[in-house]
């Protein structure tokens, strides 16, 4: 195996014996094979008019890409089954029959591995191919969520087919790869807008809502991951059962949606960011449902009450078919549940673009009056590295005239501190999940329009905490929009080679994080 698609990759260069995420070499190689099968299926239909392509094509490719995102699926049998489905759909273009053995599949895909391509094409070309592939994976995750709510975008589906086919054809021109990466950013904006529309039309427009960060007595189910549709189905099925439902990790923003918070047994939020689950899940006295990504290798003391859904999976862990959560409910009723009340604090969610732009006149007036001096976007993915304390320190050291916009599980680095208010507004505005990145983009563009200037002329800084492939496509979206001076950390991606980084620095002034105080001074100077 060789994998460097996420930030936690071993020694910052690549996992070669076992993934830091917990995936085995066999799973890593099968995920590579699944990517190759997706490329071959895309190539079969690349020249076919979109209207003539089978309706199953987009979901097949979307799910295959999503399965390979970091911390999603670790089950070799499930991944192999998906490979066979794609081989059957690709036909002769796969150059491998669907009934081939697992060993044959791995031998077939070996020449397309990162290691093989680095030897044949060099690190720069391979890195750009992987940057593009990871952008596609992130985009597929967003498109998958929207499709669960009945929305899709033909332009997004077409781009996935075109780009997978181009990679499979061996696209190796650096300028062409850079252009395609920026196009991936453009299409990502469309995918994020689609998901925003899907969430709001399904669950209502988010509004500022205080969330209980704690628990109350009673049987309990914990929902982690990202999928709001799963949460809604679970809330419907647990109504009247006496079971309280709690959110975890990236599900915290669910409380801002009217159609979700109307359920009184959506009782609060338990725990912190995704990587704390190995410590927090054993302490939760109920059933645990993992939706989509952010699954870590489960410990024995909660394996029996952990359930996976949709694309996420782990060998031996019960998987929920469809959205029938009866087994999860049974496990919750059998568990002891909470016997006490714990109220740590309240955290307010729901500051999506509608809420923020609803007071745009007040914000603009406060800027013109000198009350608000800066807007700082601090968010993205969280992780376990100590260097991520940078984001906590950065937020705490920002001047009091700064409005802080946060989203993604990177928000957990900012919680627990009282930032106060500025111009009558909370200084910390939680805009939602990483899936809600569109809100930050829309607010930035609206502010630029209000001040009749470009986004780069605003008193605005963007500091991203990256971890996996959804963060990659969000970065590509920002670059497509021409946004400069983005800081990224805690370290730069291993697949971005010095040559490619030099191009990004010259074109967009992309930079690594530094020391909080010096970064704040530089941000204010640019603004």
Long-range contacts (C-beta under 8 A, 24 or more apart in sequence): 1-25, 1-28, 1-29, 2-28, 2-113, 2-114, 2-115, 3-28, 3-114, 4-114, 4-130, 4-493, 4-494, 4-495, 5-70, 5-130, 5-134, 5-137, 5-468, 5-469, 5-495, 6-70, 6-467, 6-468, 6-469, 7-381, 7-383, 7-466, 7-467, 7-468, 7-490, 7-491, 7-493, 8-383, 8-384, 8-385, 8-467, 9-494, 12-491, 12-494, 13-494, 14-114, 14-494, 21-70, 21-71, 21-296, 22-71, 22-74, 22-296, 22-297, 23-74, 24-74, 24-76, 26-76, 27-74, 27-75, 27-76, 27-79, 29-106, 29-109, 29-110, 29-113, 30-76, 30-79, 30-80, 30-83, 30-102, 30-105, 30-106, 31-67, 31-68, 31-79, 32-109, 32-112, 32-113, 32-114, 33-83, 33-105, 33-106, 33-108, 33-109, 34-64, 34-67, 34-68, 34-79, 34-82, 34-83, 34-86, 35-64, 35-65, 35-68, 35-112, 35-133, 36-108, 36-109, 36-112, 36-168, 37-64, 37-82, 37-83, 37-86, 37-87, 37-90, 37-94, 38-64, 38-65, 38-86, 38-164, 39-112, 39-164, 39-165, 39-167, 39-168, 40-86, 40-87, 40-90, 40-93, 40-94, 40-95, 40-168, 41-86, 41-89, 41-90, 41-93, 41-94, 41-164, 42-160, 42-161, 42-162, 42-163, 42-164, 42-165, 42-168, 43-90, 43-93, 43-164, 43-165, 43-168, 43-169, 44-89, 44-90, 44-91, 44-93, 45-161, 46-161, 46-162, 46-165, 50-154, 50-157, 50-158, 53-161, 54-89, 56-89, 57-89, 57-157, 57-161, 58-143, 58-152, 58-157, 58-160, 58-161, 59-147, 60-85, 60-86, 60-89, 61-140, 61-160, 61-161, 61-164, 62-140, 62-143, 62-144, 62-147, 62-157, 62-160, 63-140, 63-144, 63-311, 65-136, 65-137, 65-140, 65-141, 65-160, 66-137, 66-140, 66-141, 66-144, 66-292, 66-293, 66-311, 67-311, 68-137, 69-137, 69-138, 69-141, 69-293, 69-468, 69-469, 69-470, 70-293, 70-467, 70-468, 70-469, 71-274, 71-293, 71-294, 71-295, 71-296, 71-468, 72-292, 72-293, 72-295, 72-311, 72-312, 72-313, 73-311, 73-312, 73-313, 73-314, 74-295, 74-297, 74-313, 74-314, 74-315, 75-313, 75-314, 75-315, 76-102, 76-315, 77-315, 78-313, 80-105, 121-172, 123-497, 124-174, 124-497, 124-499, 124-500, 125-172, 125-174, 125-177, 126-495, 127-495, 127-496, 127-497, 127-500, 128-174, 128-177, 128-178, 128-181, 128-500, 129-167, 129-171, 129-172, 129-177, 130-495, 131-177, 131-181, 131-472, 131-476, 131-493, 131-495, 131-496, 131-500, 132-163, 132-167, 132-177, 132-180, 132-181, 132-184, 133-167, 134-469, 134-472, 134-473, 134-495, 135-181, 135-184, 135-185, 135-188, 135-469, 135-472, 135-473, 135-476, 136-160, 136-163, 136-164, 136-184, 136-473, 137-469, 137-470, 137-472, 137-473, 138-188, 138-468, 138-469, 138-470, 138-471, 138-472, 138-473, 138-474, 139-184, 139-187, 139-188, 139-191, 139-473, 141-292, 141-293, 141-469, 141-470, 142-188, 142-191, 142-192, 142-194, 142-195, 142-435, 142-470, 142-473, 143-191, 143-194, 143-195, 144-292, 144-311, 145-195, 145-198, 145-226, 145-227, 145-228, 145-229, 145-292, 145-435, 146-191, 146-194, 146-195, 146-197, 146-198, 148-227, 148-229, 149-198, 149-199, 149-201, 149-202, 149-229, 150-198, 151-194, 151-195, 151-197, 151-198, 151-201, 152-194, 153-190, 153-191, 153-194, 155-187, 155-190, 156-187, 156-190, 156-191, 156-194, 159-183, 159-184, 159-187, 178-503, 181-476, 181-479, 182-476, 182-479, 182-480, 183-480, 184-473, 184-476, 184-480, 185-473, 185-475, 185-476, 185-477, 185-478, 185-479, 185-480, 185-481, 186-477, 186-480, 188-473, 188-474, 188-476, 188-477, 188-480, 189-438, 189-441, 189-477, 189-480, 189-481, 191-473, 192-435, 192-437, 192-438, 192-441, 192-474, 192-477, 193-438, 195-435, 195-438, 196-352, 196-353, 196-436, 196-438, 196-439, 199-228, 199-257, 199-435, 199-436, 200-354, 202-228, 202-229, 202-232, 202-259, 203-228, 203-232, 203-257, 203-258, 203-259, 203-260, 204-257, 204-258, 204-259, 205-258, 205-352, 205-354, 206-253, 206-256, 206-257, 206-349, 206-350, 206-351, 206-352, 206-354, 206-355, 206-432, 207-256, 207-258, 207-350, 207-355, 208-256, 208-348, 208-349, 208-350, 208-351, 208-355, 209-255, 209-256, 209-261, 209-348, 209-349, 209-350, 210-346, 210-347, 210-348, 211-252, 211-255, 211-268, 211-269, 211-346, 211-347, 211-348, 211-349, 212-267, 212-268, 212-269, 212-343, 212-346, 213-268, 213-269, 213-343, 213-344, 213-345, 213-346, 213-347, 214-268, 214-269, 214-270, 214-341, 214-342, 214-343, 214-344, 215-244, 215-246, 215-267, 215-268, 215-270, 215-338, 215-340, 215-341, 215-342, 216-244, 216-267, 216-268, 216-338, 216-341, 217-337, 217-338, 217-339, 217-340, 217-341, 218-242, 218-243, 218-244, 218-267, 218-337, 218-338, 219-243, 219-244, 219-286, 219-332, 219-333, 219-335, 219-337, 220-244, 220-245, 220-246, 220-267, 220-284, 220-285, 220-286, 220-287, 220-332, 220-335, 220-337, 220-338, 221-245, 221-246, 221-286, 221-287, 221-288, 221-289, 221-328, 221-329, 221-332, 222-246, 222-247, 222-248, 222-270, 222-271, 222-281, 222-284, 222-286, 222-287, 222-288, 222-289, 223-247, 223-248, 223-251, 223-289, 223-291, 224-248, 224-249, 224-250, 224-251, 224-274, 224-277, 224-288, 224-289, 224-290, 224-291, 224-294, 225-249, 225-250, 225-251, 225-289, 225-290, 225-291, 225-292, 225-293, 225-294, 225-295, 225-309, 225-312, 226-250, 226-251, 226-291, 226-292, 226-293, 226-294, 226-433, 226-434, 226-435, 227-291, 227-292, 227-309, 227-310, 228-254, 228-257, 228-260, 229-323, 230-289, 230-291, 230-309, 230-310, 230-323, 231-260, 231-291, 232-259, 232-260, 233-323, 233-325, 234-289, 234-323, 234-325, 234-328, 235-260, 235-263, 235-265, 235-266, 237-325, 237-326, 237-329, 238-265, 238-325, 238-329, 238-332, 239-263, 239-265, 241-329, 241-333, 243-286, 243-329, 243-332, 243-333, 244-268, 244-337, 244-338, 246-270, 246-284, 248-277, 248-280, 248-288, 249-273, 249-274, 249-277, 249-294, 249-409, 250-274, 250-294, 250-408, 250-409, 250-433, 250-434, 250-435, 251-291, 252-347, 252-349, 252-411, 252-430, 253-349, 253-350, 253-430, 253-432, 253-433, 253-436, 255-349, 255-350, 256-349, 256-350, 256-352, 256-432, 257-350, 269-347, 272-412, 272-415, 273-382, 273-409, 273-412, 274-382, 274-409, 275-382, 275-383, 275-384, 281-306, 285-335, 285-336, 285-337, 285-338, 286-331, 286-332, 286-335, 286-336, 286-337, 286-338, 287-328, 287-329, 287-331, 287-332, 287-335, 289-320, 289-325, 289-328, 293-468, 294-409, 304-331, 305-331, 305-335, 307-331, 345-416, 347-415, 347-430, 348-426, 348-430, 349-430, 349-432, 350-430, 350-432, 351-405, 351-426, 351-429, 351-430, 351-431, 351-432, 352-431, 352-432, 352-436, 352-439, 353-431, 353-438, 353-439, 353-440, 353-442, 353-443, 353-446, 356-405, 356-429, 356-431, 356-439, 356-443, 357-442, 357-443, 357-446, 359-425, 360-446, 360-447, 360-450, 362-423, 362-424, 362-425, 363-403, 363-423, 363-425, 363-447, 364-447, 364-450, 364-451, 366-422, 366-423, 366-424, 366-425, 367-451, 367-459, 369-423, 370-401, 371-401, 371-422, 371-423, 372-401, 372-402, 372-403, 372-422, 372-423, 372-459, 373-399, 373-401, 373-402, 373-459, 373-524, 373-527, 374-398, 374-399, 374-401, 374-402, 374-403, 374-459, 374-460, 374-461, 374-523, 374-524, 374-527, 375-402, 375-403, 375-405, 375-447, 375-458, 375-459, 375-460, 375-461, 376-402, 376-403, 376-404, 376-405, 376-460, 376-461, 376-463, 376-523, 377-405, 377-406, 377-407, 377-440, 377-444, 377-460, 377-461, 377-462, 377-463, 378-404, 378-405, 378-406, 378-410, 378-413, 378-414, 378-463, 378-465, 379-405, 379-406, 379-407, 379-408, 379-410, 379-411, 379-431, 379-434, 379-440, 379-464, 379-465, 380-407, 380-408, 380-410, 380-434, 380-464, 380-465, 380-466, 380-467, 380-471, 380-474, 381-408, 381-409, 381-410, 381-434, 381-465, 381-466, 381-467, 381-468, 381-470, 381-471, 382-408, 382-409, 382-410, 382-412, 382-413, 382-465, 382-467, 383-465, 383-467, 383-490, 385-490, 387-489, 387-490, 387-491, 388-413, 388-465, 388-489, 388-490, 389-413, 390-489, 390-490, 390-513, 390-516, 391-463, 391-465, 391-489, 392-417, 393-516, 394-463, 394-516, 394-519, 394-520, 395-419, 395-428, 397-516, 397-517, 397-520, 398-520, 399-520, 399-524, 400-427, 402-427, 403-427, 403-429, 404-428, 404-429, 405-429, 405-431, 405-440, 405-443, 406-430, 406-431, 407-431, 407-432, 407-433, 407-434, 407-436, 407-437, 407-439, 407-440, 408-433, 408-434, 408-437, 408-465, 408-471, 409-434, 410-464, 410-465, 413-465, 434-470, 434-471, 434-474, 435-470, 437-474, 437-477, 441-477, 441-478, 441-481, 444-483, 445-481, 454-482, 455-481, 455-482, 455-483, 456-482, 456-483, 456-484, 456-485, 458-527, 459-524, 459-527, 460-527, 461-485, 461-487, 461-523, 461-526, 461-527, 462-486, 462-487, 463-487, 463-488, 463-489, 463-513, 463-519, 464-488, 464-489, 465-489, 465-490, 466-493, 479-504, 479-507, 479-508, 479-510, 482-508, 483-508, 484-508, 484-509, 485-509, 485-511, 485-523, 485-526, 486-510, 486-511, 487-511, 487-512, 487-513, 487-514, 487-519, 488-512, 488-513, 489-513
